[in-house]
Amino acid sequence: MKKSRKPQKSTKKIKKSNFEEKLEQLVNEYRNEKEYLDNLVEGSIEFNQQKIKCDSLYTKAERFINKQS
């Protein structure tokens, strides 16, 4: 006798939804930090620190995209 299976949720849809949410979060975080960077005086210590932070966020988003591809 065969056992009945419960229908499974589409994991592909769930993964896509999670991917989009995470990507949106990363992009928004980058945009906020970049906007702050644009208001700083270029060459100042704070500007350099913020630029490093923005570069790091950009790289993080890029790796996330490449990992999902």
Predicted model as a PDB file, atoms N, CA, C, CB and O in Angstrom, pLDDT in the B-factor column:
MODEL        1                                                                  
ATOM      1  N   MET A   1       0.829  -1.168   0.000  1.00 57.00           N  
ATOM      2  CA  MET A   1       0.000   0.000   0.000  1.00 57.00           C  
ATOM      3  C   MET A   1       0.887   1.248   0.000  1.00 57.00           C  
ATOM      4  CB  MET A   1      -0.951  -0.012   1.207  1.00 57.00           C  
ATOM      5  O   MET A   1       1.832   1.334   0.784  1.00 57.00           O  
ATOM      6  N   LYS A   2       0.587   2.219  -0.876  1.00 61.00           N  
ATOM      7  CA  LYS A   2       1.366   3.449  -0.962  1.00 61.00           C  
ATOM      8  C   LYS A   2       0.937   4.430   0.126  1.00 61.00           C  
ATOM      9  CB  LYS A   2       1.213   4.090  -2.352  1.00 61.00           C  
ATOM     10  O   LYS A   2      -0.239   4.553   0.469  1.00 61.00           O  
ATOM     11  N   LYS A   3       1.939   5.113   0.645  1.00 62.00           N  
ATOM     12  CA  LYS A   3       1.654   6.159   1.619  1.00 62.00           C  
ATOM     13  C   LYS A   3       1.377   7.458   0.878  1.00 62.00           C  
ATOM     14  CB  LYS A   3       2.831   6.332   2.619  1.00 62.00           C  
ATOM     15  O   LYS A   3       2.070   7.799  -0.081  1.00 62.00           O  
ATOM     16  N   SER A   4       0.389   8.157   1.318  1.00 64.00           N  
ATOM     17  CA  SER A   4       0.087   9.436   0.666  1.00 64.00           C  
ATOM     18  C   SER A   4       1.080  10.492   1.155  1.00 64.00           C  
ATOM     19  CB  SER A   4      -1.386   9.882   0.957  1.00 64.00           C  
ATOM     20  O   SER A   4       1.471  10.517   2.322  1.00 64.00           O  
ATOM     21  N   ARG A   5       1.462  11.340   0.245  1.00 65.00           N  
ATOM     22  CA  ARG A   5       2.392  12.407   0.583  1.00 65.00           C  
ATOM     23  C   ARG A   5       1.654  13.732   0.655  1.00 65.00           C  
ATOM     24  CB  ARG A   5       3.537  12.481  -0.440  1.00 65.00           C  
ATOM     25  O   ARG A   5       0.720  13.989  -0.104  1.00 65.00           O  
ATOM     26  N   LYS A   6       2.083  14.537   1.555  1.00 62.00           N  
ATOM     27  CA  LYS A   6       1.540  15.881   1.625  1.00 62.00           C  
ATOM     28  C   LYS A   6       2.195  16.696   0.516  1.00 62.00           C  
ATOM     29  CB  LYS A   6       1.778  16.528   3.036  1.00 62.00           C  
ATOM     30  O   LYS A   6       3.385  16.526   0.251  1.00 62.00           O  
ATOM     31  N   PRO A   7       1.453  17.564  -0.126  1.00 60.00           N  
ATOM     32  CA  PRO A   7       2.070  18.399  -1.164  1.00 60.00           C  
ATOM     33  C   PRO A   7       3.128  19.300  -0.537  1.00 60.00           C  
ATOM     34  CB  PRO A   7       0.998  19.250  -1.903  1.00 60.00           C  
ATOM     35  O   PRO A   7       2.907  19.901   0.515  1.00 60.00           O  
ATOM     36  N   GLN A   8       4.267  19.384  -1.193  1.00 61.00           N  
ATOM     37  CA  GLN A   8       5.353  20.211  -0.690  1.00 61.00           C  
ATOM     38  C   GLN A   8       5.233  21.615  -1.243  1.00 61.00           C  
ATOM     39  CB  GLN A   8       6.712  19.608  -1.052  1.00 61.00           C  
ATOM     40  O   GLN A   8       4.809  21.820  -2.380  1.00 61.00           O  
ATOM     41  N   LYS A   9       5.611  22.575  -0.424  1.00 60.00           N  
ATOM     42  CA  LYS A   9       5.651  23.948  -0.897  1.00 60.00           C  
ATOM     43  C   LYS A   9       6.810  24.070  -1.862  1.00 60.00           C  
ATOM     44  CB  LYS A   9       5.784  24.959   0.281  1.00 60.00           C  
ATOM     45  O   LYS A   9       7.825  23.386  -1.731  1.00 60.00           O  
ATOM     46  N   SER A  10       6.649  24.920  -2.797  1.00 69.00           N  
ATOM     47  CA  SER A  10       7.703  25.124  -3.779  1.00 69.00           C  
ATOM     48  C   SER A  10       8.891  25.803  -3.106  1.00 69.00           C  
ATOM     49  CB  SER A  10       7.190  25.967  -4.977  1.00 69.00           C  
ATOM     50  O   SER A  10       8.829  26.985  -2.768  1.00 69.00           O  
ATOM     51  N   THR A  11       9.961  25.057  -2.915  1.00 74.00           N  
ATOM     52  CA  THR A  11      11.142  25.621  -2.270  1.00 74.00           C  
ATOM     53  C   THR A  11      11.812  26.640  -3.164  1.00 74.00           C  
ATOM     54  CB  THR A  11      12.128  24.522  -1.902  1.00 74.00           C  
ATOM     55  O   THR A  11      12.497  27.545  -2.687  1.00 74.00           O  
ATOM     56  N   LYS A  12      11.611  26.490  -4.470  1.00 72.00           N  
ATOM     57  CA  LYS A  12      12.202  27.439  -5.402  1.00 72.00           C  
ATOM     58  C   LYS A  12      11.603  28.830  -5.187  1.00 72.00           C  
ATOM     59  CB  LYS A  12      11.986  26.976  -6.859  1.00 72.00           C  
ATOM     60  O   LYS A  12      12.322  29.829  -5.198  1.00 72.00           O  
ATOM     61  N   LYS A  13      10.286  28.888  -4.990  1.00 71.00           N  
ATOM     62  CA  LYS A  13       9.632  30.173  -4.745  1.00 71.00           C  
ATOM     63  C   LYS A  13      10.085  30.768  -3.426  1.00 71.00           C  
ATOM     64  CB  LYS A  13       8.113  30.014  -4.755  1.00 71.00           C  
ATOM     65  O   LYS A  13      10.314  31.973  -3.322  1.00 71.00           O  
ATOM     66  N   ILE A  14      10.209  29.927  -2.429  1.00 66.00           N  
ATOM     67  CA  ILE A  14      10.645  30.399  -1.115  1.00 66.00           C  
ATOM     68  C   ILE A  14      12.068  30.931  -1.196  1.00 66.00           C  
ATOM     69  CB  ILE A  14      10.553  29.270  -0.069  1.00 66.00           C  
ATOM     70  O   ILE A  14      12.368  31.998  -0.660  1.00 66.00           O  
ATOM     71  N   LYS A  15      12.939  30.194  -1.861  1.00 77.00           N  
ATOM     72  CA  LYS A  15      14.328  30.633  -2.005  1.00 77.00           C  
ATOM     73  C   LYS A  15      14.406  31.950  -2.765  1.00 77.00           C  
ATOM     74  CB  LYS A  15      15.159  29.561  -2.722  1.00 77.00           C  
ATOM     75  O   LYS A  15      15.170  32.843  -2.397  1.00 77.00           O  
ATOM     76  N   LYS A  16      13.601  32.069  -3.841  1.00 77.00           N  
ATOM     77  CA  LYS A  16      13.604  33.303  -4.631  1.00 77.00           C  
ATOM     78  C   LYS A  16      13.138  34.473  -3.784  1.00 77.00           C  
ATOM     79  CB  LYS A  16      12.709  33.157  -5.874  1.00 77.00           C  
ATOM     80  O   LYS A  16      13.711  35.561  -3.849  1.00 77.00           O  
ATOM     81  N   SER A  17      12.109  34.252  -2.997  1.00 84.00           N  
ATOM     82  CA  SER A  17      11.585  35.301  -2.132  1.00 84.00           C  
ATOM     83  C   SER A  17      12.632  35.718  -1.101  1.00 84.00           C  
ATOM     84  CB  SER A  17      10.301  34.830  -1.431  1.00 84.00           C  
ATOM     85  O   SER A  17      12.845  36.910  -0.878  1.00 84.00           O  
ATOM     86  N   ASN A  18      13.280  34.748  -0.478  1.00 89.00           N  
ATOM     87  CA  ASN A  18      14.325  35.052   0.502  1.00 89.00           C  
ATOM     88  C   ASN A  18      15.489  35.782  -0.145  1.00 89.00           C  
ATOM     89  CB  ASN A  18      14.820  33.771   1.170  1.00 89.00           C  
ATOM     90  O   ASN A  18      16.046  36.711   0.439  1.00 89.00           O  
ATOM     91  N   PHE A  19      15.859  35.364  -1.352  1.00 88.00           N  
ATOM     92  CA  PHE A  19      16.945  36.003  -2.090  1.00 88.00           C  
ATOM     93  C   PHE A  19      16.606  37.469  -2.348  1.00 88.00           C  
ATOM     94  CB  PHE A  19      17.211  35.265  -3.422  1.00 88.00           C  
ATOM     95  O   PHE A  19      17.428  38.354  -2.111  1.00 88.00           O  
ATOM     96  N   GLU A  20      15.402  37.718  -2.833  1.00 91.00           N  
ATOM     97  CA  GLU A  20      14.993  39.088  -3.143  1.00 91.00           C  
ATOM     98  C   GLU A  20      14.949  39.965  -1.898  1.00 91.00           C  
ATOM     99  CB  GLU A  20      13.632  39.087  -3.818  1.00 91.00           C  
ATOM    100  O   GLU A  20      15.347  41.129  -1.939  1.00 91.00           O  
ATOM    101  N   GLU A  21      14.467  39.409  -0.798  1.00 92.00           N  
ATOM    102  CA  GLU A  21      14.409  40.173   0.454  1.00 92.00           C  
ATOM    103  C   GLU A  21      15.813  40.519   0.944  1.00 92.00           C  
ATOM    104  CB  GLU A  21      13.651  39.378   1.537  1.00 92.00           C  
ATOM    105  O   GLU A  21      16.079  41.658   1.328  1.00 92.00           O  
ATOM    106  N   LYS A  22      16.696  39.548   0.928  1.00 93.00           N  
ATOM    107  CA  LYS A  22      18.066  39.770   1.388  1.00 93.00           C  
ATOM    108  C   LYS A  22      18.787  40.766   0.480  1.00 93.00           C  
ATOM    109  CB  LYS A  22      18.839  38.438   1.438  1.00 93.00           C  
ATOM    110  O   LYS A  22      19.506  41.643   0.961  1.00 93.00           O  
ATOM    111  N   LEU A  23      18.593  40.628  -0.833  1.00 93.00           N  
ATOM    112  CA  LEU A  23      19.232  41.540  -1.777  1.00 93.00           C  
ATOM    113  C   LEU A  23      18.722  42.962  -1.570  1.00 93.00           C  
ATOM    114  CB  LEU A  23      18.978  41.087  -3.225  1.00 93.00           C  
ATOM    115  O   LEU A  23      19.499  43.916  -1.581  1.00 93.00           O  
ATOM    116  N   GLU A  24      17.428  43.095  -1.384  1.00 94.00           N  
ATOM    117  CA  GLU A  24      16.843  44.415  -1.142  1.00 94.00           C  
ATOM    118  C   GLU A  24      17.424  45.042   0.119  1.00 94.00           C  
ATOM    119  CB  GLU A  24      15.315  44.315  -1.026  1.00 94.00           C  
ATOM    120  O   GLU A  24      17.712  46.239   0.150  1.00 94.00           O  
ATOM    121  N   GLN A  25      17.592  44.234   1.148  1.00 96.00           N  
ATOM    122  CA  GLN A  25      18.164  44.713   2.404  1.00 96.00           C  
ATOM    123  C   GLN A  25      19.605  45.189   2.188  1.00 96.00           C  
ATOM    124  CB  GLN A  25      18.118  43.602   3.478  1.00 96.00           C  
ATOM    125  O   GLN A  25      19.990  46.252   2.677  1.00 96.00           O  
ATOM    126  N   LEU A  26      20.395  44.404   1.460  1.00 95.00           N  
ATOM    127  CA  LEU A  26      21.785  44.773   1.197  1.00 95.00           C  
ATOM    128  C   LEU A  26      21.873  46.056   0.373  1.00 95.00           C  
ATOM    129  CB  LEU A  26      22.508  43.635   0.472  1.00 95.00           C  
ATOM    130  O   LEU A  26      22.686  46.934   0.663  1.00 95.00           O  
ATOM    131  N   VAL A  27      21.038  46.156  -0.648  1.00 96.00           N  
ATOM    132  CA  VAL A  27      21.055  47.338  -1.514  1.00 96.00           C  
ATOM    133  C   VAL A  27      20.644  48.586  -0.738  1.00 96.00           C  
ATOM    134  CB  VAL A  27      20.123  47.136  -2.722  1.00 96.00           C  
ATOM    135  O   VAL A  27      21.263  49.639  -0.884  1.00 96.00           O  
ATOM    136  N   ASN A  28      19.607  48.473   0.082  1.00 97.00           N  
ATOM    137  CA  ASN A  28      19.166  49.622   0.877  1.00 97.00           C  
ATOM    138  C   ASN A  28      20.242  50.068   1.864  1.00 97.00           C  
ATOM    139  CB  ASN A  28      17.880  49.282   1.629  1.00 97.00           C  
ATOM    140  O   ASN A  28      20.474  51.262   2.048  1.00 97.00           O  
ATOM    141  N   GLU A  29      20.884  49.109   2.485  1.00 97.00           N  
ATOM    142  CA  GLU A  29      21.958  49.438   3.428  1.00 97.00           C  
ATOM    143  C   GLU A  29      23.091  50.156   2.698  1.00 97.00           C  
ATOM    144  CB  GLU A  29      22.492  48.157   4.127  1.00 97.00           C  
ATOM    145  O   GLU A  29      23.624  51.147   3.197  1.00 97.00           O  
ATOM    146  N   TYR A  30      23.456  49.661   1.521  1.00 97.00           N  
ATOM    147  CA  TYR A  30      24.515  50.302   0.729  1.00 97.00           C  
ATOM    148  C   TYR A  30      24.110  51.718   0.332  1.00 97.00           C  
ATOM    149  CB  TYR A  30      24.831  49.468  -0.531  1.00 97.00           C  
ATOM    150  O   TYR A  30      24.909  52.646   0.457  1.00 97.00           O  
ATOM    151  N   ARG A  31      22.891  51.891  -0.141  1.00 97.00           N  
ATOM    152  CA  ARG A  31      22.430  53.214  -0.570  1.00 97.00           C  
ATOM    153  C   ARG A  31      22.453  54.223   0.571  1.00 97.00           C  
ATOM    154  CB  ARG A  31      21.022  53.120  -1.141  1.00 97.00           C  
ATOM    155  O   ARG A  31      22.847  55.374   0.380  1.00 97.00           O  
ATOM    156  N   ASN A  32      22.032  53.791   1.757  1.00 97.00           N  
ATOM    157  CA  ASN A  32      22.049  54.690   2.915  1.00 97.00           C  
ATOM    158  C   ASN A  32      23.468  55.122   3.255  1.00 97.00           C  
ATOM    159  CB  ASN A  32      21.403  54.013   4.128  1.00 97.00           C  
ATOM    160  O   ASN A  32      23.729  56.301   3.494  1.00 97.00           O  
ATOM    161  N   GLU A  33      24.368  54.172   3.275  1.00 96.00           N  
ATOM    162  CA  GLU A  33      25.765  54.487   3.606  1.00 96.00           C  
ATOM    163  C   GLU A  33      26.418  55.330   2.515  1.00 96.00           C  
ATOM    164  CB  GLU A  33      26.568  53.198   3.818  1.00 96.00           C  
ATOM    165  O   GLU A  33      27.221  56.216   2.807  1.00 96.00           O  
ATOM    166  N   LYS A  34      26.074  55.054   1.264  1.00 96.00           N  
ATOM    167  CA  LYS A  34      26.621  55.820   0.133  1.00 96.00           C  
ATOM    168  C   LYS A  34      26.112  57.254   0.173  1.00 96.00           C  
ATOM    169  CB  LYS A  34      26.245  55.156  -1.216  1.00 96.00           C  
ATOM    170  O   LYS A  34      26.864  58.189  -0.104  1.00 96.00           O  
ATOM    171  N   GLU A  35      24.855  57.432   0.512  1.00 97.00           N  
ATOM    172  CA  GLU A  35      24.283  58.778   0.628  1.00 97.00           C  
ATOM    173  C   GLU A  35      25.020  59.569   1.710  1.00 97.00           C  
ATOM    174  CB  GLU A  35      22.765  58.704   0.950  1.00 97.00           C  
ATOM    175  O   GLU A  35      25.320  60.749   1.533  1.00 97.00           O  
ATOM    176  N   TYR A  36      25.303  58.914   2.816  1.00 96.00           N  
ATOM    177  CA  TYR A  36      26.052  59.552   3.900  1.00 96.00           C  
ATOM    178  C   TYR A  36      27.459  59.909   3.424  1.00 96.00           C  
ATOM    179  CB  TYR A  36      26.120  58.625   5.141  1.00 96.00           C  
ATOM    180  O   TYR A  36      27.969  60.988   3.727  1.00 96.00           O  
ATOM    181  N   LEU A  37      28.081  58.999   2.678  1.00 96.00           N  
ATOM    182  CA  LEU A  37      29.425  59.237   2.145  1.00 96.00           C  
ATOM    183  C   LEU A  37      29.441  60.455   1.234  1.00 96.00           C  
ATOM    184  CB  LEU A  37      29.928  58.004   1.384  1.00 96.00           C  
ATOM    185  O   LEU A  37      30.366  61.265   1.292  1.00 96.00           O  
ATOM    186  N   ASP A  38      28.424  60.587   0.395  1.00 96.00           N  
ATOM    187  CA  ASP A  38      28.363  61.698  -0.551  1.00 96.00           C  
ATOM    188  C   ASP A  38      28.279  63.059   0.134  1.00 96.00           C  
ATOM    189  CB  ASP A  38      27.179  61.523  -1.464  1.00 96.00           C  
ATOM    190  O   ASP A  38      28.602  64.081  -0.473  1.00 96.00           O  
ATOM    191  N   ASN A  39      27.852  63.078   1.383  1.00 96.00           N  
ATOM    192  CA  ASN A  39      27.735  64.334   2.125  1.00 96.00           C  
ATOM    193  C   ASN A  39      28.997  64.675   2.921  1.00 96.00           C  
ATOM    194  CB  ASN A  39      26.550  64.262   3.064  1.00 96.00           C  
ATOM    195  O   ASN A  39      29.066  65.735   3.543  1.00 96.00           O  
ATOM    196  N   LEU A  40      29.984  63.796   2.907  1.00 95.00           N  
ATOM    197  CA  LEU A  40      31.220  64.045   3.648  1.00 95.00           C  
ATOM    198  C   LEU A  40      32.250  64.747   2.763  1.00 95.00           C  
ATOM    199  CB  LEU A  40      31.797  62.725   4.192  1.00 95.00           C  
ATOM    200  O   LEU A  40      32.168  64.712   1.535  1.00 95.00           O  
ATOM    201  N   VAL A  41      33.210  65.376   3.413  1.00 95.00           N  
ATOM    202  CA  VAL A  41      34.289  66.053   2.703  1.00 95.00           C  
ATOM    203  C   VAL A  41      35.308  65.005   2.269  1.00 95.00           C  
ATOM    204  CB  VAL A  41      34.955  67.152   3.595  1.00 95.00           C  
ATOM    205  O   VAL A  41      35.831  64.242   3.081  1.00 95.00           O  
ATOM    206  N   GLU A  42      35.574  64.993   0.970  1.00 95.00           N  
ATOM    207  CA  GLU A  42      36.502  64.002   0.425  1.00 95.00           C  
ATOM    208  C   GLU A  42      37.899  64.220   1.009  1.00 95.00           C  
ATOM    209  CB  GLU A  42      36.542  64.081  -1.126  1.00 95.00           C  
ATOM    210  O   GLU A  42      38.384  65.349   1.089  1.00 95.00           O  
ATOM    211  N   GLY A  43      38.526  63.132   1.410  1.00 94.00           N  
ATOM    212  CA  GLY A  43      39.877  63.188   1.953  1.00 94.00           C  
ATOM    213  C   GLY A  43      39.923  63.218   3.474  1.00 94.00           C  
ATOM    214  O   GLY A  43      40.988  63.023   4.060  1.00 94.00           O  
ATOM    215  N   SER A  44      38.795  63.458   4.118  1.00 96.00           N  
ATOM    216  CA  SER A  44      38.790  63.471   5.580  1.00 96.00           C  
ATOM    217  C   SER A  44      38.866  62.037   6.101  1.00 96.00           C  
ATOM    218  CB  SER A  44      37.519  64.188   6.126  1.00 96.00           C  
ATOM    219  O   SER A  44      38.613  61.081   5.368  1.00 96.00           O  
ATOM    220  N   ILE A  45      39.213  61.910   7.355  1.00 97.00           N  
ATOM    221  CA  ILE A  45      39.321  60.590   7.976  1.00 97.00           C  
ATOM    222  C   ILE A  45      37.967  59.893   7.955  1.00 97.00           C  
ATOM    223  CB  ILE A  45      39.846  60.705   9.424  1.00 97.00           C  
ATOM    224  O   ILE A  45      37.869  58.706   7.643  1.00 97.00           O  
ATOM    225  N   GLU A  46      36.924  60.650   8.292  1.00 97.00           N  
ATOM    226  CA  GLU A  46      35.576  60.069   8.316  1.00 97.00           C  
ATOM    227  C   GLU A  46      35.153  59.613   6.921  1.00 97.00           C  
ATOM    228  CB  GLU A  46      34.561  61.087   8.869  1.00 97.00           C  
ATOM    229  O   GLU A  46      34.514  58.572   6.768  1.00 97.00           O  
ATOM    230  N   PHE A  47      35.518  60.407   5.895  1.00 97.00           N  
ATOM    231  CA  PHE A  47      35.213  60.033   4.503  1.00 97.00           C  
ATOM    232  C   PHE A  47      35.889  58.717   4.149  1.00 97.00           C  
ATOM    233  CB  PHE A  47      35.664  61.143   3.521  1.00 97.00           C  
ATOM    234  O   PHE A  47      35.266  57.827   3.572  1.00 97.00           O  
ATOM    235  N   ASN A  48      37.156  58.599   4.496  1.00 97.00           N  
ATOM    236  CA  ASN A  48      37.901  57.379   4.171  1.00 97.00           C  
ATOM    237  C   ASN A  48      37.321  56.156   4.871  1.00 97.00           C  
ATOM    238  CB  ASN A  48      39.366  57.541   4.551  1.00 97.00           C  
ATOM    239  O   ASN A  48      37.225  55.083   4.275  1.00 97.00           O  
ATOM    240  N   GLN A  49      36.937  56.313   6.120  1.00 97.00           N  
ATOM    241  CA  GLN A  49      36.328  55.207   6.859  1.00 97.00           C  
ATOM    242  C   GLN A  49      34.990  54.814   6.236  1.00 97.00           C  
ATOM    243  CB  GLN A  49      36.135  55.589   8.338  1.00 97.00           C  
ATOM    244  O   GLN A  49      34.683  53.629   6.104  1.00 97.00           O  
ATOM    245  N   GLN A  50      34.200  55.814   5.857  1.00 97.00           N  
ATOM    246  CA  GLN A  50      32.896  55.554   5.260  1.00 97.00           C  
ATOM    247  C   GLN A  50      33.050  54.910   3.886  1.00 97.00           C  
ATOM    248  CB  GLN A  50      32.087  56.854   5.150  1.00 97.00           C  
ATOM    249  O   GLN A  50      32.255  54.049   3.508  1.00 97.00           O  
ATOM    250  N   LYS A  51      34.080  55.330   3.133  1.00 97.00           N  
ATOM    251  CA  LYS A  51      34.335  54.752   1.814  1.00 97.00           C  
ATOM    252  C   LYS A  51      34.681  53.270   1.947  1.00 97.00           C  
ATOM    253  CB  LYS A  51      35.477  55.509   1.097  1.00 97.00           C  
ATOM    254  O   LYS A  51      34.222  52.453   1.149  1.00 97.00           O  
ATOM    255  N   ILE A  52      35.476  52.924   2.937  1.00 97.00           N  
ATOM    256  CA  ILE A  52      35.819  51.523   3.194  1.00 97.00           C  
ATOM    257  C   ILE A  52      34.554  50.732   3.522  1.00 97.00           C  
ATOM    258  CB  ILE A  52      36.847  51.410   4.352  1.00 97.00           C  
ATOM    259  O   ILE A  52      34.376  49.609   3.049  1.00 97.00           O  
ATOM    260  N   LYS A  53      33.687  51.318   4.328  1.00 97.00           N  
ATOM    261  CA  LYS A  53      32.435  50.655   4.694  1.00 97.00           C  
ATOM    262  C   LYS A  53      31.558  50.441   3.459  1.00 97.00           C  
ATOM    263  CB  LYS A  53      31.677  51.482   5.752  1.00 97.00           C  
ATOM    264  O   LYS A  53      30.980  49.367   3.288  1.00 97.00           O  
ATOM    265  N   CYS A  54      31.455  51.450   2.603  1.00 97.00           N  
ATOM    266  CA  CYS A  54      30.652  51.335   1.372  1.00 97.00           C  
ATOM    267  C   CYS A  54      31.234  50.274   0.441  1.00 97.00           C  
ATOM    268  CB  CYS A  54      30.579  52.695   0.641  1.00 97.00           C  
ATOM    269  O   CYS A  54      30.499  49.470  -0.131  1.00 97.00           O  
ATOM    270  N   ASP A  55      32.550  50.278   0.294  1.00 97.00           N  
ATOM    271  CA  ASP A  55      33.195  49.273  -0.558  1.00 97.00           C  
ATOM    272  C   ASP A  55      32.935  47.870  -0.029  1.00 97.00           C  
ATOM    273  CB  ASP A  55      34.709  49.530  -0.649  1.00 97.00           C  
ATOM    274  O   ASP A  55      32.704  46.939  -0.801  1.00 97.00           O  
ATOM    275  N   SER A  56      32.973  47.726   1.274  1.00 97.00           N  
ATOM    276  CA  SER A  56      32.716  46.437   1.909  1.00 97.00           C  
ATOM    277  C   SER A  56      31.279  45.972   1.662  1.00 97.00           C  
ATOM    278  CB  SER A  56      32.990  46.526   3.412  1.00 97.00           C  
ATOM    279  O   SER A  56      31.043  44.805   1.349  1.00 97.00           O  
ATOM    280  N   LEU A  57      30.333  46.881   1.803  1.00 96.00           N  
ATOM    281  CA  LEU A  57      28.925  46.543   1.563  1.00 96.00           C  
ATOM    282  C   LEU A  57      28.686  46.168   0.102  1.00 96.00           C  
ATOM    283  CB  LEU A  57      28.018  47.718   1.957  1.00 96.00           C  
ATOM    284  O   LEU A  57      27.925  45.247  -0.195  1.00 96.00           O  
ATOM    285  N   TYR A  58      29.340  46.885  -0.798  1.00 96.00           N  
ATOM    286  CA  TYR A  58      29.209  46.592  -2.227  1.00 96.00           C  
ATOM    287  C   TYR A  58      29.741  45.192  -2.529  1.00 96.00           C  
ATOM    288  CB  TYR A  58      29.960  47.650  -3.072  1.00 96.00           C  
ATOM    289  O   TYR A  58      29.110  44.418  -3.249  1.00 96.00           O  
ATOM    290  N   THR A  59      30.895  44.885  -1.977  1.00 96.00           N  
ATOM    291  CA  THR A  59      31.506  43.572  -2.179  1.00 96.00           C  
ATOM    292  C   THR A  59      30.626  42.475  -1.593  1.00 96.00           C  
ATOM    293  CB  THR A  59      32.907  43.524  -1.547  1.00 96.00           C  
ATOM    294  O   THR A  59      30.473  41.410  -2.190  1.00 96.00           O  
ATOM    295  N   LYS A  60      30.054  42.734  -0.436  1.00 95.00           N  
ATOM    296  CA  LYS A  60      29.162  41.760   0.212  1.00 95.00           C  
ATOM    297  C   LYS A  60      27.957  41.461  -0.682  1.00 95.00           C  
ATOM    298  CB  LYS A  60      28.686  42.288   1.591  1.00 95.00           C  
ATOM    299  O   LYS A  60      27.580  40.301  -0.847  1.00 95.00           O  
ATOM    300  N   ALA A  61      27.361  42.492  -1.250  1.00 94.00           N  
ATOM    301  CA  ALA A  61      26.204  42.319  -2.141  1.00 94.00           C  
ATOM    302  C   ALA A  61      26.607  41.569  -3.409  1.00 94.00           C  
ATOM    303  CB  ALA A  61      25.590  43.691  -2.507  1.00 94.00           C  
ATOM    304  O   ALA A  61      25.880  40.700  -3.888  1.00 94.00           O  
ATOM    305  N   GLU A  62      27.762  41.914  -3.937  1.00 95.00           N  
ATOM    306  CA  GLU A  62      28.258  41.251  -5.149  1.00 95.00           C  
ATOM    307  C   GLU A  62      28.480  39.767  -4.903  1.00 95.00           C  
ATOM    308  CB  GLU A  62      29.564  41.905  -5.626  1.00 95.00           C  
ATOM    309  O   GLU A  62      28.088  38.937  -5.722  1.00 95.00           O  
ATOM    310  N   ARG A  63      29.106  39.427  -3.782  1.00 94.00           N  
ATOM    311  CA  ARG A  63      29.323  38.007  -3.442  1.00 94.00           C  
ATOM    312  C   ARG A  63      28.003  37.277  -3.238  1.00 94.00           C  
ATOM    313  CB  ARG A  63      30.184  37.883  -2.176  1.00 94.00           C  
ATOM    314  O   ARG A  63      27.859  36.123  -3.641  1.00 94.00           O  
ATOM    315  N   PHE A  64      27.051  37.940  -2.621  1.00 93.00           N  
ATOM    316  CA  PHE A  64      25.741  37.329  -2.406  1.00 93.00           C  
ATOM    317  C   PHE A  64      25.075  37.000  -3.733  1.00 93.00           C  
ATOM    318  CB  PHE A  64      24.843  38.257  -1.580  1.00 93.00           C  
ATOM    319  O   PHE A  64      24.514  35.917  -3.897  1.00 93.00           O  
ATOM    320  N   ILE A  65      25.135  37.921  -4.673  1.00 91.00           N  
ATOM    321  CA  ILE A  65      24.542  37.701  -6.000  1.00 91.00           C  
ATOM    322  C   ILE A  65      25.254  36.554  -6.708  1.00 91.00           C  
ATOM    323  CB  ILE A  65      24.617  38.992  -6.858  1.00 91.00           C  
ATOM    324  O   ILE A  65      24.606  35.665  -7.260  1.00 91.00           O  
ATOM    325  N   ASN A  66      26.570  36.572  -6.694  1.00 92.00           N  
ATOM    326  CA  ASN A  66      27.340  35.524  -7.377  1.00 92.00           C  
ATOM    327  C   ASN A  66      27.120  34.154  -6.752  1.00 92.00           C  
ATOM    328  CB  ASN A  66      28.823  35.862  -7.354  1.00 92.00           C  
ATOM    329  O   ASN A  66      27.109  33.141  -7.451  1.00 92.00           O  
ATOM    330  N   LYS A  67      26.949  34.124  -5.455  1.00 90.00           N  
ATOM    331  CA  LYS A  67      26.708  32.877  -4.747  1.00 90.00           C  
ATOM    332  C   LYS A  67      25.368  32.256  -5.141  1.00 90.00           C  
ATOM    333  CB  LYS A  67      26.753  33.114  -3.245  1.00 90.00           C  
ATOM    334  O   LYS A  67      25.238  31.033  -5.200  1.00 90.00           O  
ATOM    335  N   GLN A  68      24.381  33.099  -5.407  1.00 83.00           N  
ATOM    336  CA  GLN A  68      23.039  32.646  -5.742  1.00 83.00           C  
ATOM    337  C   GLN A  68      22.896  32.269  -7.218  1.00 83.00           C  
ATOM    338  CB  GLN A  68      22.037  33.720  -5.392  1.00 83.00           C  
ATOM    339  O   GLN A  68      21.944  31.590  -7.605  1.00 83.00           O  
ATOM    340  N   SER A  69      23.839  32.711  -8.026  1.00 72.00           N  
ATOM    341  CA  SER A  69      23.747  32.449  -9.473  1.00 72.00           C  
ATOM    342  C   SER A  69      24.134  31.046  -9.833  1.00 72.00           C  
ATOM    343  CB  SER A  69      24.614  33.405 -10.235  1.00 72.00           C  
ATOM    344  O   SER A  69      24.105  30.680 -11.008  1.00 72.00           O  
TER     345      SER A  69                                                      
ENDMDL                                                                          
END                                                                             
